Amino acid sequence: MGGRPPGTHPREEGRAVRGAVCAVGESRSGKEREKPLQWFNILAPLTIGVGFGRVYTTGHAPGPPEPEPPMRIHLPALAAALVVLSALPAAEPDSIPIPPRIVQLDMSHSTFGKVALALSEAARIPFTFPEASTAQPCEAPFASGRPFWEALELVADQTGNRIVLHDGGRKIALADRGKSREVSSIRGPFRVVAERVTARNLLDDGVTIYEVLLNVHWEPRFPVFRIDAEPSVTKAADDRGVALTGSGGKAKSHPAGAAAHAATVRLSGLTRESRKIATLDGYFTVTASAKMLSFRFPDLTAKTPVTLPSQETVTPVLKRFTKDENTWEAELELTYPPTVPVFESFESWTTENRARLVSPEGKSFTPEGHATSTTGPKVSATYYFKEDPAKGLVNPTAKGWALVYDAPTTPIEFSVPFELKDIPLP
């Protein structure tokens, strides 16, 4: 083992190296990170060195193409090579596929009130703040761009405030920090905060465990359909370097209509000599959509079915728009790509779907009820709109009326890592 030996050369992604199939990893910051290489003699005379950022092979870079001799495979040696490669450390989770809102501001010698308003407008995410802090000096040195949560934390720190969530995370506010201590981790549009640590003495078992309450929340502009009820803990240690054992499970939570989730991590291994949790690393597995789409059917007298152009690989169809006594029924169908993750029968990824009738004057009318079902990548839904002459809903097939249907992009499943440092203990 050791560094790269003479006569080897890195193989970047997309550049072929004869005699080996290689992969390139990235650090969590997205940059290559070097680590001491591990060298394996797999099939003489081939040697492969595996590092985090690059894979090296012995020999020289390939020259012009040459006629290839017939391939001969030595099966026992190939099997041994596969065993070695499968024993290598797993790659770190891919980057989060939903990017954060980026704030680009450059405000020097300004006030908190002006910076807060500008930040909210730049991110297109509203939040409230204390009126008493409006005139406080504040700066926003974000000319090169900062993710929303990072920018909001920096502004809050300058003015002695902290981030507070309301309405299940749908509403964001800044409030006076007081004596509170924040320990947070930001990854893309997600933020994980350690909110509380509780010690529990389990007399029956003769052990003491510590419970860390985490709050994971995300920018309230996209839907999350399910998330781990408890995160997977990958590393935990106290201030003395003593390794801690963390709980974990496979249960899922379904934060329908919310933009936050509370989870408890149970840690064992802490003692009276422990002063703090120096490191608590882990990840949540999340299923979410990057954004909501809006489909508009502008002519409700058109012959059905009516198919609109696809958006983000999602195809909408208005199968019928009919009247049953004094109720108008809109039957819709959405077709998604076959990559939709598998959901259990009790789970749903249509909780944020919305339909509304819009009058020529722009007034919206919501349905009195609906029925929605999913079969693989297809969503079928029927919405019921009751006539209401007093409010103006009489004949939606008249000129100028439209049916608008909001639905998410294709759901995706991914990991949200977090790294929490120096959590105080009671």
Secondary structure per residue as TSV (DSSP state, phi and psi in degrees):
chain	resnum	aa	ss	phi	psi
A	1	M	-	360.0	161.8
A	2	G	B	148.4	-159.0
A	3	G	S	-80.0	-171.7
A	4	R	-	-73.9	124.1
A	5	P	-	-78.9	162.5
A	6	P	T	-59.3	147.0
A	7	G	T	86.4	4.7
A	8	T	-	-107.9	160.8
A	9	H	E	-145.8	144.4
A	10	P	E	-69.5	147.9
A	11	R	E	-111.2	110.7
A	12	E	-	-82.9	160.3
A	13	E	T	-61.3	134.1
A	14	G	T	93.8	-7.8
A	15	R	-	-112.5	122.2
A	16	A	-	-77.1	144.9
A	17	V	-	-127.3	120.5
A	18	R	T	-64.4	138.6
A	19	G	T	94.0	-3.2
A	20	A	-	-153.9	150.8
A	21	V	-	-108.7	121.2
A	22	C	-	-122.6	161.6
A	23	A	-	-133.4	152.6
A	24	V	-	-114.4	131.6
A	25	G	-	-104.7	164.5
A	26	E	-	-130.1	152.4
A	27	S	-	-77.3	172.8
A	28	R	T	-64.0	-24.7
A	29	S	T	-81.5	-3.9
A	30	G	S	89.4	-2.2
A	31	K	S	-104.3	153.9
A	32	E	-	-66.5	139.6
A	33	R	-	-127.5	122.2
A	34	E	-	-82.2	142.7
A	35	K	-	-137.6	159.7
A	36	P	-	-53.8	136.3
A	37	L	B	-81.2	151.4
A	38	Q	E	-111.5	125.6
A	39	W	E	-105.5	134.2
A	40	F	E	-128.9	126.5
A	41	N	E	-85.8	104.9
A	42	I	E	-99.1	-60.5
A	43	L	E	-131.0	108.5
A	44	A	T	-56.3	137.4
A	45	P	T	-97.1	28.7
A	46	L	E	-88.9	133.2
A	47	T	E	-126.5	133.4
A	48	I	E	-117.1	131.4
A	49	G	E	-110.8	124.2
A	50	V	E	-108.3	118.9
A	51	G	-	-118.4	-178.6
A	52	F	S	-77.2	-42.9
A	53	G	S	-92.0	-25.0
A	54	R	-	-141.8	162.7
A	55	V	E	-123.0	129.5
A	56	Y	E	-109.1	148.4
A	57	T	E	-129.0	147.2
A	58	T	S	-74.5	159.7
A	59	G	S	105.9	-161.0
A	60	H	-	-113.8	160.1
A	61	A	-	-62.1	146.4
A	62	P	-	-65.3	138.4
A	63	G	-	-91.8	-154.1
A	64	P	S	-60.3	153.1
A	65	P	-	-57.9	138.7
A	66	E	-	-123.5	155.4
A	67	P	-	-59.8	131.1
A	68	E	-	-86.9	133.5
A	69	P	-	-71.2	162.4
A	70	P	-	-55.4	136.6
A	71	M	-	-75.2	132.2
A	72	R	-	-120.6	128.6
A	73	I	-	-114.7	125.0
A	74	H	-	-93.7	100.6
A	75	L	H	-59.7	-44.5
A	76	P	H	-60.2	-40.8
A	77	A	H	-67.6	-38.9
A	78	L	H	-64.5	-41.1
A	79	A	H	-62.1	-41.1
A	80	A	H	-63.6	-38.8
A	81	A	H	-63.2	-42.4
A	82	L	H	-65.0	-36.7
A	83	V	H	-62.7	-43.6
A	84	V	H	-62.5	-46.6
A	85	L	H	-65.9	-37.2
A	86	S	H	-68.9	-20.1
A	87	A	T	-84.6	-6.7
A	88	L	S	-70.0	155.8
A	89	P	-	-58.2	143.4
A	90	A	-	-67.1	147.8
A	91	A	-	-67.2	152.7
A	92	E	-	-67.8	158.2
A	93	P	-	-58.7	146.2
A	94	D	-	-61.4	160.5
A	95	S	-	-64.2	154.4
A	96	I	-	-66.4	126.2
A	97	P	S	-75.2	-9.4
A	98	I	S	-102.6	110.0
A	99	P	-	-72.8	153.4
A	100	P	-	-78.6	162.1
A	101	R	-	-71.2	129.9
A	102	I	E	-99.3	130.9
A	103	V	E	-103.0	122.0
A	104	Q	E	-116.3	104.4
A	105	L	E	-139.1	151.9
A	106	D	E	-142.5	83.8
A	107	M	E	-119.5	110.3
A	108	S	E	-106.4	148.8
A	109	H	E	51.7	45.3
A	110	S	E	-109.0	-167.2
A	111	T	E	-118.9	158.8
A	112	F	H	-59.4	-41.1
A	113	G	H	-60.1	-45.6
A	114	K	H	-68.6	-42.0
A	115	V	H	-65.4	-43.4
A	116	A	H	-61.5	-43.3
A	117	L	H	-65.0	-42.9
A	118	A	H	-65.6	-39.6
A	119	L	H	-64.6	-43.4
A	120	S	H	-63.2	-41.4
A	121	E	H	-69.1	-40.4
A	122	A	H	-65.5	-38.5
A	123	A	H	-85.9	-14.6
A	124	R	T	58.3	36.2
A	125	I	-	-129.7	111.0
A	126	P	-	-72.8	148.5
A	127	F	E	-155.5	157.7
A	128	T	E	-105.9	164.7
A	129	F	-	-151.9	159.9
A	130	P	-	-66.3	132.1
A	131	E	G	-63.4	-30.3
A	132	A	G	-65.4	-21.5
A	133	S	G	-92.7	-1.2
A	134	T	T	-55.3	-41.7
A	135	A	T	-89.6	0.0
A	136	Q	S	-64.2	143.6
A	137	P	E	-61.8	139.6
A	138	C	E	-158.9	147.2
A	139	E	E	-129.1	156.4
A	140	A	E	-133.4	81.0
A	141	P	E	-83.0	63.5
A	142	F	E	-115.2	38.7
A	143	A	E	-61.1	-34.9
A	144	S	E	-87.4	-3.8
A	145	G	E	98.3	134.2
A	146	R	E	-136.0	142.0
A	147	P	E	-58.3	150.2
A	148	F	H	-53.6	-50.2
A	149	W	H	-64.2	-38.1
A	150	E	H	-64.2	-45.6
A	151	A	H	-62.3	-41.2
A	152	L	H	-66.9	-40.2
A	153	E	H	-62.4	-42.9
A	154	L	H	-64.0	-41.2
A	155	V	H	-66.6	-41.7
A	156	A	H	-63.6	-41.9
A	157	D	H	-62.5	-36.8
A	158	Q	H	-64.8	-27.9
A	159	T	T	-113.5	12.5
A	160	G	T	69.8	30.2
A	161	N	E	-113.3	172.8
A	162	R	E	-139.8	162.9
A	163	I	E	-86.4	129.6
A	164	V	E	-126.3	140.9
A	165	L	E	-111.1	143.7
A	166	H	E	-132.8	163.3
A	167	D	G	53.9	49.7
A	168	G	G	63.8	29.0
A	169	G	G	88.4	-4.4
A	170	R	T	-72.1	-26.6
A	171	K	E	-117.5	133.6
A	172	I	E	-113.4	140.2
A	173	A	E	-142.2	154.8
A	174	L	E	-106.1	134.6
A	175	A	E	-135.0	160.4
A	176	D	E	-56.5	131.0
A	177	R	-	-68.4	-37.0
A	178	G	T	59.7	-130.2
A	179	K	T	-97.4	6.5
A	180	S	-	-69.2	151.0
A	181	R	-	-123.9	126.0
A	182	E	-	-103.5	131.6
A	183	V	E	-123.9	112.9
A	184	S	E	-134.6	163.0
A	185	S	E	-139.7	131.2
A	186	I	E	-116.1	131.3
A	187	R	E	-140.4	107.2
A	188	G	T	62.2	-130.4
A	189	P	T	-86.6	8.5
A	190	F	E	-109.0	148.8
A	191	R	E	-137.2	130.7
A	192	V	E	-116.8	129.9
A	193	V	E	-126.6	134.6
A	194	A	E	-84.2	116.1
A	195	E	E	-100.7	-32.3
A	196	R	E	-157.5	144.8
A	197	V	E	-123.3	127.1
A	198	T	E	-124.9	132.2
A	199	A	E	-96.4	134.4
A	200	R	E	-128.8	124.5
A	201	N	E	-96.0	106.1
A	202	L	E	-85.7	94.6
A	203	L	T	-62.4	-39.0
A	204	D	T	-62.5	-36.1
A	205	D	T	-94.6	-13.7
A	206	G	T	70.4	28.1
A	207	V	E	-132.3	159.5
A	208	T	E	-115.6	128.9
A	209	I	E	-118.5	155.7
A	210	Y	E	-115.8	135.5
A	211	E	E	-112.3	125.6
A	212	V	E	-107.2	118.8
A	213	L	E	-87.1	118.6
A	214	L	E	-106.0	145.6
A	215	N	E	-121.0	113.6
A	216	V	E	-103.7	127.4
A	217	H	E	-138.1	164.0
A	218	W	E	-139.9	163.1
A	219	E	-	-56.6	125.3
A	220	P	T	-78.7	50.5
A	221	R	T	-123.8	-4.3
A	222	F	S	-139.4	152.4
A	223	P	-	-88.9	139.5
A	224	V	E	-110.5	124.6
A	225	F	E	-93.4	-32.1
A	226	R	E	-157.1	154.6
A	227	I	E	-153.0	150.7
A	228	D	E	-54.5	131.4
A	229	A	S	-61.9	-38.1
A	230	E	S	-128.2	141.4
A	231	P	-	-75.1	161.6
A	232	S	E	-85.2	125.4
A	233	V	E	-92.3	122.1
A	234	T	E	-99.3	-23.9
A	235	K	E	-160.3	136.0
A	236	A	E	-151.7	137.2
A	237	A	E	-154.9	152.6
A	238	D	E	-89.8	-173.5
A	239	D	T	-71.2	-11.7
A	240	R	T	-95.3	-0.2
A	241	G	-	87.1	6.8
A	242	V	-	-74.2	126.1
A	243	A	B	-68.2	140.1
A	244	L	-	-113.6	152.9
A	245	T	E	-104.1	128.1
A	246	G	E	-109.6	150.2
A	247	S	-	-78.1	168.3
A	248	G	-	-173.6	155.9
A	249	G	-	-155.6	174.9
A	250	K	-	-103.0	0.3
A	251	A	-	-66.2	150.6
A	252	K	E	-116.3	151.0
A	253	S	E	-114.9	151.4
A	254	H	-	-125.2	91.2
A	255	P	-	-79.6	59.2
A	256	A	T	-59.0	124.1
A	257	G	T	77.9	-1.4
A	258	A	-	-109.8	167.0
A	259	A	S	-128.7	29.5
A	260	A	E	-156.4	156.2
A	261	H	E	-148.1	131.1
A	262	A	E	-98.1	134.3
A	263	A	E	-138.5	144.4
A	264	T	E	-109.6	129.5
A	265	V	E	-107.9	125.0
A	266	R	E	-99.6	124.3
A	267	L	E	-115.3	134.3
A	268	S	E	-119.3	150.8
A	269	G	-	115.7	-12.3
A	270	L	-	-78.1	144.0
A	271	T	-	-129.3	-178.1
A	272	R	T	-65.1	-23.3
A	273	E	T	-78.0	-14.3
A	274	S	-	-75.1	130.4
A	275	R	-	-101.2	-25.0
A	276	K	E	-163.7	164.1
A	277	I	E	-88.8	105.4
A	278	A	E	-70.1	-36.4
A	279	T	E	-142.0	131.1
A	280	L	E	-139.0	101.3
A	281	D	E	-113.3	148.6
A	282	G	E	-179.5	-161.5
A	283	Y	E	-158.4	154.6
A	284	F	E	-107.9	139.3
A	285	T	E	-93.1	127.0
A	286	V	E	-125.5	142.6
A	287	T	E	-118.1	121.0
A	288	A	E	-151.5	170.1
A	289	S	-	-115.8	147.0
A	290	A	S	-69.2	-29.8
A	291	K	-	-168.1	174.8
A	292	M	E	-100.3	141.5
A	293	L	E	-104.6	154.7
A	294	S	E	-127.1	120.5
A	295	F	E	-110.3	132.7
A	296	R	E	-120.7	120.3
A	297	F	E	-98.9	104.8
A	298	P	-	-84.7	-13.1
A	299	D	-	-131.0	103.6
A	300	L	T	-87.1	4.6
A	301	T	T	-100.2	-4.8
A	302	A	S	-65.2	151.1
A	303	K	-	-66.7	129.7
A	304	T	S	-92.5	155.4
A	305	P	-	-76.9	148.5
A	306	V	E	-113.3	121.1
A	307	T	E	-107.9	125.8
A	308	L	-	-91.8	160.1
A	309	P	-	-58.6	145.2
A	310	S	-	-68.9	147.4
A	311	Q	B	-123.8	129.4
A	312	E	T	49.7	41.3
A	313	T	T	66.4	18.4
A	314	V	B	-110.5	125.0
A	315	T	E	-111.0	121.9
A	316	P	E	-100.9	144.9
A	317	V	E	-134.8	130.3
A	318	L	E	-93.3	106.4
A	319	K	E	-80.3	-33.6
A	320	R	E	-162.5	153.0
A	321	F	E	-139.1	100.1
A	322	T	E	-129.8	167.5
A	323	K	E	-115.5	133.6
A	324	D	E	-122.8	102.8
A	325	E	T	57.2	-111.5
A	326	N	T	-108.1	22.9
A	327	T	E	-124.6	129.8
A	328	W	E	-93.6	133.7
A	329	E	E	-117.1	128.6
A	330	A	E	-115.8	114.5
A	331	E	E	-101.8	122.4
A	332	L	E	-123.0	155.3
A	333	E	E	-141.4	135.7
A	334	L	E	-117.6	137.0
A	335	T	E	-115.5	122.6
A	336	Y	-	-105.9	166.4
A	337	P	-	-64.1	160.0
A	338	P	T	-72.2	2.1
A	339	T	T	-83.9	4.1
A	340	V	-	-58.3	128.7
A	341	P	-	-59.2	156.7
A	342	V	-	-76.4	129.5
A	343	F	-	-113.8	145.1
A	344	E	-	-71.6	163.6
A	345	S	T	-61.9	-27.7
A	346	F	T	-90.3	-2.1
A	347	E	-	-98.4	157.1
A	348	S	-	-142.0	143.0
A	349	W	S	-120.6	22.4
A	350	T	-	-117.3	16.5
A	351	T	T	-66.0	-22.1
A	352	E	T	-98.9	1.3
A	353	N	-	-67.2	135.8
A	354	R	E	-139.2	141.2
A	355	A	E	-125.3	148.8
A	356	R	E	-155.9	148.1
A	357	L	E	-93.6	139.3
A	358	V	E	-123.2	124.5
A	359	S	-	-77.3	167.5
A	360	P	T	-58.1	-25.7
A	361	E	T	-84.9	-3.6
A	362	G	-	92.4	7.1
A	363	K	-	-79.9	135.1
A	364	S	E	-99.5	143.9
A	365	F	E	-126.6	123.4
A	366	T	-	-92.6	154.5
A	367	P	-	-74.4	158.0
A	368	E	S	-82.6	-20.1
A	369	G	E	-168.4	171.0
A	370	H	E	-160.7	161.8
A	371	A	E	-133.2	127.3
A	372	T	E	-130.1	140.0
A	373	S	E	-141.7	155.5
A	374	T	E	-128.0	140.0
A	375	T	E	-134.8	101.7
A	376	G	T	59.7	-125.9
A	377	P	T	-89.0	10.8
A	378	K	E	-107.7	138.9
A	379	V	E	-118.0	127.0
A	380	S	E	-117.5	133.1
A	381	A	E	-146.9	142.2
A	382	T	E	-125.5	129.1
A	383	Y	E	-114.7	141.5
A	384	Y	E	-116.6	117.8
A	385	F	E	-112.9	118.2
A	386	K	E	-89.7	133.8
A	387	E	-	-59.1	141.7
A	388	D	B	-146.8	85.4
A	389	P	T	-57.3	-33.6
A	390	A	T	-63.4	-32.5
A	391	K	T	-96.6	-9.2
A	392	G	T	106.7	3.6
A	393	L	B	-97.0	99.6
A	394	V	S	-123.4	-58.6
A	395	N	-	-133.1	87.9
A	396	P	T	-71.4	-3.7
A	397	T	T	-87.9	-0.4
A	398	A	S	-69.6	162.8
A	399	K	T	-61.3	136.4
A	400	G	T	97.2	-12.0
A	401	W	-	-81.7	154.5
A	402	A	E	-147.1	156.7
A	403	L	E	-111.5	126.5
A	404	V	E	-115.2	131.3
A	405	Y	E	-125.5	121.2
A	406	D	E	-101.5	131.8
A	407	A	E	-149.7	155.7
A	408	P	E	-79.2	160.6
A	409	T	-	-68.7	174.7
A	410	T	-	-57.5	125.8
A	411	P	-	-61.2	145.8
A	412	I	E	-134.0	150.6
A	413	E	E	-115.0	134.3
A	414	F	E	-158.6	171.8
A	415	S	E	-103.3	143.7
A	416	V	E	-116.2	98.5
A	417	P	E	-74.8	155.9
A	418	F	E	-142.7	153.6
A	419	E	E	-136.1	107.3
A	420	L	E	-107.2	133.0
A	421	K	E	-121.2	142.8
A	422	D	E	54.6	59.8
A	423	I	E	-84.7	119.3
A	424	P	E	-64.8	148.6
A	425	L	-	-106.4	150.2
A	426	P	-	-70.5	360.0
